């Protein structure tokens, strides 16, 4: 009698073994896919950069007010400069008029002096003649002049006529002398008035010259003031421009820190999603394993195969998208599409497209390769209603019934996919917009 001994693997031991396997396979896959974290600036650094921006902006505002005040002062100094220039021009004209008046007064004074001197000479000549006439008359004992004036007379009548003539000549000469005296007095008076006018003209010219000198000095002072104010305005403008450049740099620095923080948050969110996906996959595998422990060995093998498909796809997280890339052995160089993929250089980059990732994921479980076209893959297995999808099923998207994308469902409303050019293999939430009504089950 022989005893047949059957070896049984307790369900709990099987679950533990499966979880251990998942810990070794799934977690390294997640770690491999996730890039190192980007810089994460501290809150203090971000706050400090913003404080610097605010302080610089306040300084720019203050300086803008100073520039406005300086510009107003510059306009005022320019107005003063114009006024002083006009006053200097007026003083120049006044000085020129005073100089012309002085020249005219000088000419009149010289003319009056010449007239007075000529009258004086004539009076001196007349006085000499009168003196000679008086002397001759005195020597003859008569006022009728020299005896020679009476020689040759023929009658008493003729003698009387000559006496009257001499008397008339003497009286006329005395009258002429009186007239010349008056003329001399008039000339002297005119000369005195002319000298007074000349003195006044000289005083006016001196005053005008002094005024012009004063206005010239004020004009040059205004020039210096305007130049100094212009230099101050320019210095303030230059300082303002420098502060504005500093503000621009500070704003860029603050924006850079905020951008680093945003990229870090995105990285952390991606990490959390992938860890959640891995945890969901592990939980789904554990649930499947527990179900498999209570069912036949065939069902257990199917669950393990589905998880191995998921694990194989998860091992490629972070591999870049390359249109036409991927086969049963792994990522391959892409092909040209004549459009978007070419613009990203997919034809010279190694990676997966959506259907290429499915080929790689299922190759070991199926023992053969799926066709490298999502439309054919949609018809490669058993279609199940979308509501009954299970981890390891393929999900498809299409437009007007034409399939254009495929992803692998990993459980917990998560899926893994190679999305589009410029991206990489990733875990993300299931998108229901445009999804086909059936999932495809290959196992």
C-alpha positions as CSV (number, residue, x, y, z in Angstrom):
1,X,0.0,0.0,0.0
2,X,1.5,3.1,-1.0
3,X,0.7,6.5,0.4
4,X,0.5,9.4,-2.0
5,X,1.7,12.5,-0.5
6,X,0.5,15.8,-1.9
7,X,2.4,19.0,-1.1
8,X,0.3,22.1,-0.6
9,X,1.3,25.7,-0.5
10,X,-0.7,27.6,2.1
11,X,-2.5,30.6,0.7
12,X,-1.0,32.9,3.2
13,X,2.5,31.8,2.3
14,X,1.8,32.3,-1.3
15,X,0.6,35.8,-0.7
16,X,3.7,36.7,1.3
17,X,5.9,35.3,-1.5
18,X,4.0,37.3,-4.1
19,X,4.2,40.6,-2.1
20,X,7.9,40.0,-1.7
21,X,8.3,39.6,-5.4
22,X,6.3,42.8,-6.0
23,X,8.5,44.7,-3.5
24,X,11.6,43.6,-5.5
25,X,10.1,44.3,-9.0
26,X,7.6,47.2,-8.7
27,X,9.6,49.5,-6.4
28,X,12.8,49.5,-8.4
29,X,10.8,50.2,-11.5
30,X,9.3,53.3,-9.9
31,X,12.7,54.4,-8.7
32,X,14.2,53.9,-12.1
33,X,11.5,56.0,-13.8
34,X,11.5,59.0,-11.5
35,X,14.2,61.6,-12.3
36,X,16.1,63.2,-9.4
37,X,14.2,66.0,-7.6
38,X,14.7,69.5,-9.0
39,X,15.9,72.2,-6.6
40,X,13.4,73.2,-3.9
41,X,14.1,76.7,-2.7
42,X,13.0,77.4,0.9
43,X,10.1,79.5,1.9
44,X,12.5,82.0,3.4
45,X,14.5,82.3,0.1
46,X,11.3,82.9,-1.8
47,X,10.0,85.4,0.7
48,X,13.4,87.2,0.8
49,X,13.5,87.4,-3.0
50,X,10.0,88.9,-3.1
51,X,10.9,91.3,-0.3
52,X,13.9,92.4,-2.4
53,X,11.6,92.9,-5.4
54,X,9.2,95.0,-3.3
55,X,12.0,97.1,-1.8
56,X,13.5,97.8,-5.2
57,X,10.2,98.7,-6.6
58,X,9.6,101.1,-3.8
59,X,13.0,102.7,-4.5
60,X,12.2,103.0,-8.2
61,X,8.9,104.7,-7.2
62,X,10.7,107.2,-4.9
63,X,13.3,107.9,-7.6
64,X,10.6,108.4,-10.2
65,X,9.2,111.2,-8.0
66,X,12.7,112.7,-7.6
67,X,13.2,112.6,-11.4
68,X,9.8,114.3,-11.9
69,X,10.8,117.0,-9.4
70,X,14.2,117.4,-11.1
71,X,12.6,117.7,-14.5
72,X,10.3,120.4,-13.1
73,X,13.3,122.3,-11.6
74,X,15.1,121.9,-15.0
75,X,12.1,123.4,-16.8
76,X,12.1,126.3,-14.3
77,X,15.8,126.9,-14.7
78,X,15.4,126.8,-18.5
79,X,12.7,129.4,-18.2
80,X,14.9,131.6,-16.0
81,X,17.7,131.2,-18.5
82,X,15.4,132.4,-21.3
83,X,14.4,135.4,-19.1
84,X,18.0,136.3,-18.3
85,X,18.9,135.9,-22.0
86,X,16.2,138.4,-22.9
87,X,17.2,140.8,-20.2
88,X,20.8,140.6,-21.3
89,X,19.7,141.4,-24.9
90,X,17.6,144.3,-23.6
91,X,20.5,145.6,-21.7
92,X,22.7,145.3,-24.8
93,X,20.2,147.4,-26.8
94,X,20.0,150.0,-24.0
95,X,23.8,150.2,-23.9
96,X,24.0,150.6,-27.6
97,X,21.3,153.4,-27.5
98,X,23.2,155.1,-24.6
99,X,26.4,154.9,-26.6
100,X,24.8,156.4,-29.6
101,X,23.3,159.3,-27.5
102,X,26.7,159.9,-25.9
103,X,28.3,160.1,-29.4
104,X,25.6,162.6,-30.5
105,X,26.1,164.7,-27.3
106,X,29.9,164.6,-27.8
107,X,29.5,165.9,-31.4
108,X,27.1,168.7,-30.3
109,X,29.5,169.7,-27.5
110,X,32.4,169.8,-29.8
111,X,30.4,171.9,-32.3
112,X,29.2,174.3,-29.6
113,X,32.8,174.6,-28.3
114,X,34.0,175.4,-31.8
115,X,31.3,178.0,-32.3
116,X,32.1,179.7,-29.0
117,X,35.8,179.7,-29.8
118,X,35.1,181.3,-33.3
119,X,32.9,184.0,-31.7
120,X,35.5,184.7,-29.2
121,X,38.1,185.2,-31.9
122,X,35.9,187.6,-33.9
123,X,35.2,189.6,-30.7
124,X,38.9,189.8,-30.0
125,X,39.5,191.1,-33.6
126,X,36.6,193.7,-33.3
127,X,37.9,194.8,-29.9
128,X,41.4,195.3,-31.4
129,X,39.9,197.4,-34.2
130,X,37.8,199.4,-31.8
131,X,40.8,199.9,-29.5
132,X,42.8,201.2,-32.4
133,X,39.9,203.6,-33.5
134,X,39.5,204.9,-30.0
135,X,43.3,205.5,-29.6
136,X,43.5,207.4,-32.9
137,X,40.5,209.5,-31.9
138,X,42.1,210.3,-28.6
139,X,45.3,211.3,-30.1
140,X,43.5,213.7,-32.5
141,X,41.5,215.1,-29.6
142,X,38.3,214.2,-31.3
143,X,36.1,211.2,-31.5
144,X,36.0,211.4,-35.2
145,X,39.1,209.5,-35.7
146,X,42.3,210.2,-37.6
147,X,43.0,213.6,-39.2
148,X,43.7,211.9,-42.4
149,X,40.1,211.1,-42.6
150,X,39.4,214.8,-43.2
151,X,42.2,215.6,-45.5
152,X,41.1,216.5,-49.0
153,X,37.8,217.9,-48.0
154,X,36.7,220.8,-50.4
155,X,34.1,222.5,-48.3
156,X,32.7,222.6,-44.7
157,X,29.8,220.6,-45.9
158,X,32.1,217.8,-47.1
159,X,33.9,217.9,-43.9
160,X,30.7,217.6,-41.9
161,X,29.6,214.6,-44.0
162,X,32.9,212.9,-43.4
163,X,32.6,213.4,-39.7
164,X,29.1,212.0,-39.7
165,X,30.3,209.0,-41.7
166,X,33.1,208.3,-39.2
167,X,30.7,208.6,-36.3
168,X,28.3,206.2,-38.0
169,X,31.2,203.7,-38.7
170,X,32.3,203.9,-35.1
171,X,28.7,203.3,-33.9
172,X,28.1,200.4,-36.2
173,X,31.4,198.8,-35.1
174,X,30.3,199.2,-31.5
175,X,27.0,197.7,-32.3
176,X,28.7,194.7,-34.1
177,X,30.8,194.2,-31.0
178,X,27.7,194.1,-28.8
179,X,26.1,191.6,-31.2
180,X,29.3,189.4,-31.1
181,X,29.3,189.6,-27.3
182,X,25.7,188.4,-27.2
183,X,26.6,185.6,-29.7
184,X,29.5,184.7,-27.4
185,X,27.2,184.5,-24.4
186,X,24.8,182.4,-26.4
187,X,27.6,180.1,-27.6
188,X,28.8,179.9,-24.0
189,X,25.3,179.0,-22.8
190,X,24.9,176.5,-25.6
191,X,28.2,175.0,-24.7
192,X,27.3,174.8,-21.1
193,X,24.0,173.1,-21.9
194,X,25.8,170.7,-24.3
195,X,28.3,169.9,-21.6
196,X,25.4,169.1,-19.3
197,X,23.8,166.9,-21.9
198,X,27.1,165.2,-22.5
199,X,27.5,164.6,-18.8
200,X,24.0,163.1,-18.7
201,X,24.7,161.0,-21.8
202,X,28.0,159.8,-20.2
203,X,26.1,158.9,-17.0
204,X,23.4,157.1,-18.9
205,X,26.0,155.2,-20.9
206,X,27.8,154.2,-17.7
207,X,24.5,153.1,-16.1
208,X,23.6,151.1,-19.3
209,X,27.1,149.5,-19.3
210,X,26.8,148.5,-15.6
211,X,23.3,147.1,-16.3
212,X,24.6,145.1,-19.2
213,X,27.4,143.7,-17.1
214,X,25.0,142.8,-14.4
215,X,22.6,141.1,-16.8
216,X,25.5,139.3,-18.5
217,X,26.6,138.0,-15.1
218,X,23.0,136.9,-14.3
219,X,22.7,135.2,-17.7
220,X,25.9,133.2,-17.2
221,X,24.8,132.3,-13.7
222,X,21.5,131.0,-15.2
223,X,23.5,129.0,-17.7
224,X,25.5,127.4,-14.9
225,X,22.3,126.7,-13.0
226,X,20.6,125.2,-16.0
227,X,23.7,123.0,-16.7
228,X,23.9,121.9,-13.1
229,X,20.2,121.0,-13.0
230,X,20.4,119.2,-16.3
231,X,23.3,117.2,-14.9
232,X,21.3,116.4,-11.8
233,X,18.3,115.3,-13.9
234,X,20.5,113.1,-16.0
235,X,22.2,111.5,-13.0
236,X,18.7,110.8,-11.5
237,X,17.6,109.3,-14.8
238,X,20.7,107.1,-15.0
239,X,20.2,106.0,-11.4
240,X,16.5,105.3,-12.1
241,X,17.4,103.2,-15.1
242,X,20.0,101.2,-13.1
243,X,17.4,100.6,-10.4
244,X,14.9,99.5,-13.0
245,X,17.4,97.0,-14.3
246,X,18.0,95.8,-10.7
247,X,14.2,95.5,-10.3
248,X,14.0,93.4,-13.5
249,X,16.8,91.1,-12.3
250,X,15.1,90.8,-8.9
251,X,11.8,90.0,-10.5
252,X,13.4,87.3,-12.7
253,X,15.2,85.9,-9.7
254,X,12.0,85.7,-7.7
255,X,10.1,84.2,-10.6
256,X,13.0,81.7,-11.0
257,X,12.6,80.6,-7.4
258,X,8.9,80.3,-7.8
259,X,9.4,78.3,-10.9
260,X,11.8,76.0,-9.1
261,X,9.2,75.5,-6.4
262,X,6.5,74.8,-9.0
263,X,8.7,72.3,-10.8
264,X,9.5,70.6,-7.4
265,X,5.8,70.4,-6.6
266,X,5.1,68.9,-10.0
267,X,7.9,66.4,-9.4
268,X,6.6,65.5,-6.0
269,X,3.0,65.2,-7.3
270,X,4.4,62.9,-10.1
271,X,6.3,60.9,-7.5
272,X,3.2,60.6,-5.3
273,X,1.1,59.5,-8.3
274,X,3.6,56.8,-9.3
275,X,4.0,55.6,-5.7
276,X,0.2,55.5,-5.5
277,X,0.0,53.6,-8.8
278,X,2.6,51.2,-7.6
279,X,0.8,50.7,-4.3
280,X,-2.5,50.2,-6.2
281,X,-0.8,47.7,-8.4
282,X,0.6,45.9,-5.4
283,X,-2.7,46.0,-3.7
284,X,-4.4,44.7,-6.8
285,X,-1.8,42.0,-7.2
286,X,-2.2,41.1,-3.5
287,X,-6.0,40.9,-4.0
288,X,-5.5,38.8,-7.0
289,X,-3.1,36.6,-5.2
290,X,-5.5,36.1,-2.3
291,X,-8.2,35.2,-4.8
292,X,-5.9,32.9,-6.5
293,X,-5.0,31.2,-3.3
294,X,-8.6,30.1,-3.0
295,X,-9.1,29.1,-6.6
296,X,-7.6,26.7,-9.0
297,X,-3.9,26.9,-10.1
298,X,-4.9,28.1,-13.6
299,X,-6.6,31.3,-12.2
300,X,-3.6,31.9,-10.0
301,X,-1.3,31.7,-12.9
302,X,-3.4,34.2,-14.9
303,X,-3.2,36.7,-12.0
304,X,0.5,36.3,-11.9
305,X,0.8,36.7,-15.6
306,X,-1.3,40.0,-15.6
307,X,0.9,41.4,-12.8
308,X,4.1,40.4,-14.7
309,X,2.7,42.4,-17.7
310,X,2.2,45.4,-15.5
311,X,5.6,45.0,-13.9
312,X,7.2,44.7,-17.3
313,X,5.5,47.9,-18.5
314,X,6.3,49.7,-15.2
315,X,10.0,48.9,-15.6
316,X,10.1,51.4,-18.6
317,X,8.8,54.4,-16.7
318,X,10.6,57.5,-17.8
319,X,11.8,56.1,-21.1
320,X,11.1,58.8,-23.8
321,X,8.4,58.6,-26.4
322,X,9.5,57.8,-29.9
323,X,7.0,57.3,-32.7
324,X,7.3,53.8,-34.2
325,X,9.7,52.8,-31.4
326,X,9.6,49.6,-29.2
327,X,9.4,45.9,-29.7
328,X,9.5,42.7,-27.7
329,X,13.1,43.3,-26.7
330,X,12.6,46.9,-25.4
331,X,12.8,50.5,-26.7
332,X,14.1,51.0,-30.3
333,X,14.8,54.0,-32.5
334,X,11.7,55.7,-33.9
335,X,10.7,56.3,-37.5
336,X,9.7,59.4,-39.5
337,X,6.1,60.5,-39.6
338,X,6.6,63.6,-41.8
339,X,5.1,65.8,-39.1
340,X,5.1,66.3,-35.3
341,X,7.3,63.3,-34.5
342,X,9.9,64.5,-36.9
343,X,9.9,67.9,-35.3
344,X,10.8,66.2,-32.0
345,X,13.5,64.1,-33.7
346,X,11.7,60.8,-32.8
347,X,13.4,59.2,-35.9
348,X,16.8,59.5,-34.2
349,X,15.7,58.8,-30.6
350,X,15.3,55.5,-28.8
351,X,12.0,54.9,-27.0
352,X,8.4,53.6,-27.2
353,X,5.2,54.7,-28.8
354,X,1.9,53.6,-27.3
355,X,1.5,50.3,-29.2
356,X,5.3,49.5,-28.9
357,X,5.0,49.6,-25.1
358,X,2.1,47.1,-25.3
359,X,4.2,44.8,-27.5
360,X,7.0,44.8,-24.9
361,X,4.7,44.4,-21.9
362,X,2.8,41.4,-23.3
363,X,5.7,39.6,-25.1
364,X,6.7,37.2,-22.4
365,X,3.2,36.5,-21.1
366,X,1.8,35.8,-24.5
367,X,4.9,34.2,-26.1
368,X,4.4,36.2,-29.2
369,X,4.4,39.9,-30.2
370,X,1.3,42.0,-30.7
371,X,1.0,43.9,-34.0
372,X,2.6,47.4,-33.9
373,X,-0.7,49.2,-34.5
374,X,-3.2,50.2,-31.8
375,X,-6.1,49.5,-34.2
376,X,-5.1,45.9,-34.6
377,X,-4.3,45.5,-30.9
378,X,-7.9,46.5,-30.2
379,X,-9.0,43.4,-32.0
380,X,-6.3,41.1,-30.7
381,X,-8.0,39.9,-27.5
382,X,-11.3,39.5,-25.8
383,X,-13.4,42.6,-25.5
384,X,-15.0,43.3,-22.1
385,X,-17.2,46.2,-21.1
386,X,-15.2,49.1,-19.8
387,X,-16.9,48.9,-16.4
388,X,-15.5,45.4,-16.0
389,X,-11.9,46.3,-16.7
390,X,-9.2,44.6,-14.7
391,X,-5.4,45.2,-14.1
392,X,-3.6,44.0,-17.2
393,X,-6.3,45.0,-19.6
394,X,-5.6,47.3,-22.5
395,X,-7.6,50.6,-22.8
396,X,-8.1,52.3,-26.2
397,X,-9.0,55.8,-27.4
398,X,-10.4,56.7,-30.8
399,X,-12.1,59.3,-33.0
400,X,-15.2,58.3,-35.0
401,X,-14.4,54.7,-34.3
402,X,-10.8,54.8,-35.5
403,X,-8.4,53.8,-32.7
404,X,-5.3,56.1,-32.3
405,X,-4.0,55.3,-28.7
406,X,-3.6,52.5,-26.2
407,X,-2.6,52.2,-22.6
408,X,-2.3,49.4,-20.0
409,X,-4.7,49.5,-17.0
410,X,-2.9,48.8,-13.7
411,X,-5.8,49.2,-11.2
412,X,-7.0,51.9,-8.9
413,X,-8.2,54.0,-11.9
414,X,-4.5,54.3,-12.9
415,X,-2.8,53.4,-16.2
416,X,0.6,53.3,-17.8
417,X,1.2,54.8,-21.2
418,X,3.6,56.2,-23.7
419,X,1.7,59.4,-24.4
420,X,3.1,61.6,-27.2
421,X,6.3,63.1,-28.7
422,X,8.3,65.1,-26.3
423,X,7.0,63.1,-23.3
424,X,8.0,59.8,-21.6
425,X,6.4,56.6,-20.4
426,X,4.3,57.6,-17.3
427,X,1.6,56.5,-14.9
428,X,-1.5,58.7,-14.9
429,X,-5.2,58.6,-14.1
430,X,-7.5,56.9,-16.7
431,X,-8.9,59.5,-19.1
432,X,-12.5,58.8,-20.1
433,X,-12.8,61.5,-22.8
434,X,-12.7,59.7,-26.2
435,X,-12.1,56.2,-24.6
436,X,-13.4,53.2,-26.5
437,X,-16.3,51.3,-24.9
438,X,-14.4,48.1,-24.4
439,X,-11.2,47.1,-22.7
440,X,-9.2,44.3,-24.3
441,X,-8.1,41.3,-22.2
442,X,-5.3,39.2,-23.5
443,X,-4.8,36.8,-20.5
